[in-house]
Amino acid sequence: MKSVALRTVTVWLSIILAETLNGIVRELFITPQLGDISARRVSFGIALVLILAIAYLSAPMFAALTNAGRILVGIVWSVVTLCFEVFLIGSITGISTERIIADYDPRLGGLMAFGMLYLIAAPTLGYLLRRQQAVN
């Protein structure tokens, strides 16, 4: 159990590092060219690819788990990501909690709620893609 927890956190750190770099690139290069809303959409697509790539590469770490276990790993990734965004990113950048929460509200154009669902499914998706590749 300790080993799975350590793997879960280690892979999450990879995801959050990739996502942080994605956000920096978005703010420095994409937003000035496309504007905030379009840049967020482009960055969201990039984030989905990054998450799936990391989940795919880390799939052997979670291969012994059941699908329910991999979903639990994804839930942990989502919860820790939400906490990271609200508490750490908000305090470092000064972005208000309300602004961060708005990013999760699809009615306001926020895509992060969908991103969290994707993050929950990512360990299973990565595992299934890896297994399919092994079959082929």
C-alpha positions as CSV (number, residue, x, y, z in Angstrom):
1,M,0.0,0.0,0.0
2,K,2.8,2.4,0.9
3,S,4.4,1.7,-2.5
4,V,1.2,2.5,-4.4
5,A,0.9,5.8,-2.4
6,L,4.5,6.7,-3.2
7,R,4.0,6.0,-6.9
8,T,0.7,7.9,-6.9
9,V,2.4,11.0,-5.4
10,T,5.5,10.7,-7.6
11,V,3.5,10.5,-10.8
12,W,1.3,13.4,-9.6
13,L,4.4,15.5,-9.1
14,S,5.3,14.8,-12.8
15,I,1.8,15.8,-13.8
16,I,1.8,19.0,-11.8
17,L,5.3,20.0,-13.1
18,A,4.1,19.4,-16.7
19,E,0.9,21.4,-16.0
20,T,2.8,24.2,-14.4
21,L,5.2,24.5,-17.4
22,N,2.1,24.4,-19.6
23,G,0.6,27.3,-17.7
24,I,3.9,29.3,-17.9
25,V,4.1,28.7,-21.7
26,R,0.4,29.7,-22.0
27,E,0.9,33.0,-20.1
28,L,4.2,33.9,-21.8
29,F,3.5,32.9,-25.4
30,I,0.0,31.8,-26.2
31,T,-2.1,34.4,-24.3
32,P,-0.4,37.4,-26.0
33,Q,-1.1,35.8,-29.4
34,L,-4.6,34.5,-28.9
35,G,-6.1,36.2,-25.9
36,D,-7.0,34.7,-22.6
37,I,-10.0,32.6,-23.4
38,S,-8.5,31.0,-26.6
39,A,-5.2,30.5,-24.9
40,R,-6.9,28.6,-22.0
41,R,-8.6,26.4,-24.5
42,V,-5.4,25.6,-26.4
43,S,-3.6,25.0,-23.1
44,F,-6.4,22.7,-21.9
45,G,-5.9,20.6,-25.0
46,I,-2.2,20.5,-24.4
47,A,-2.9,19.5,-20.8
48,L,-5.0,16.5,-21.9
49,V,-2.2,15.3,-24.1
50,L,0.4,15.8,-21.3
51,I,-1.7,14.0,-18.7
52,L,-2.4,11.0,-21.0
53,A,1.3,10.8,-22.0
54,I,2.3,10.7,-18.3
55,A,-0.4,8.2,-17.5
56,Y,0.7,6.0,-20.4
57,L,4.4,6.1,-19.3
58,S,3.5,5.4,-15.7
59,A,1.0,2.6,-16.5
60,P,3.4,-0.2,-15.5
61,M,3.6,1.3,-12.0
62,F,-0.2,0.7,-11.6
63,A,-0.6,-2.4,-13.7
64,A,-1.2,-4.6,-10.6
65,L,-4.1,-2.5,-9.5
66,T,-7.7,-3.2,-10.6
67,N,-9.6,-0.6,-12.6
68,A,-11.2,0.6,-9.3
69,G,-7.7,1.0,-7.9
70,R,-6.6,3.0,-10.9
71,I,-9.7,5.2,-10.6
72,L,-8.8,5.8,-6.9
73,V,-5.3,6.9,-8.0
74,G,-7.0,9.3,-10.4
75,I,-9.2,10.6,-7.7
76,V,-6.2,11.3,-5.5
77,W,-4.5,13.1,-8.4
78,S,-7.7,15.3,-8.9
79,V,-8.1,16.1,-5.2
80,V,-4.4,17.0,-4.7
81,T,-4.4,19.0,-7.9
82,L,-7.4,21.0,-6.7
83,C,-5.8,21.7,-3.4
84,F,-2.5,22.7,-5.1
85,E,-4.3,25.1,-7.4
86,V,-6.5,26.7,-4.7
87,F,-4.0,26.9,-1.9
88,L,-0.5,27.1,-3.4
89,I,-1.0,28.7,-6.8
90,G,-3.6,31.1,-5.5
91,S,-1.3,32.2,-2.7
92,I,1.8,32.5,-4.9
93,T,0.2,34.3,-7.8
94,G,-2.4,36.2,-5.9
95,I,-5.2,34.8,-8.1
96,S,-8.4,34.8,-6.1
97,T,-10.1,31.6,-5.0
98,E,-13.2,32.9,-6.8
99,R,-11.2,33.1,-10.1
100,I,-9.8,29.6,-9.6
101,I,-13.3,28.2,-8.9
102,A,-14.6,30.0,-12.0
103,D,-12.2,28.0,-14.0
104,Y,-14.1,24.9,-12.8
105,D,-17.5,26.2,-13.7
106,P,-18.5,25.2,-17.3
107,R,-21.3,27.8,-17.2
108,L,-18.6,30.4,-17.1
109,G,-16.5,28.8,-19.8
110,G,-14.3,26.9,-17.4
111,L,-13.0,23.6,-18.5
112,M,-11.2,22.4,-15.3
113,A,-14.2,20.3,-14.1
114,F,-13.8,18.3,-17.3
115,G,-10.1,18.2,-16.7
116,M,-10.6,16.7,-13.3
117,L,-12.8,14.0,-14.7
118,Y,-10.2,13.3,-17.3
119,L,-7.5,13.2,-14.6
120,I,-9.6,10.6,-12.6
121,A,-9.8,8.4,-15.8
122,A,-6.2,9.0,-16.8
123,P,-4.5,6.1,-15.0
124,T,-7.1,3.7,-16.4
125,L,-6.8,5.2,-19.9
126,G,-3.0,5.0,-19.8
127,Y,-3.1,1.4,-18.6
128,L,-5.6,0.4,-21.4
129,L,-3.6,2.1,-24.1
130,R,-0.4,0.5,-22.8
131,R,-2.1,-2.9,-22.7
132,Q,-3.5,-2.5,-26.2
133,Q,-0.1,-1.6,-27.5
134,A,1.3,-4.8,-25.9
135,V,-1.4,-6.9,-27.7
136,N,-0.6,-5.3,-31.0
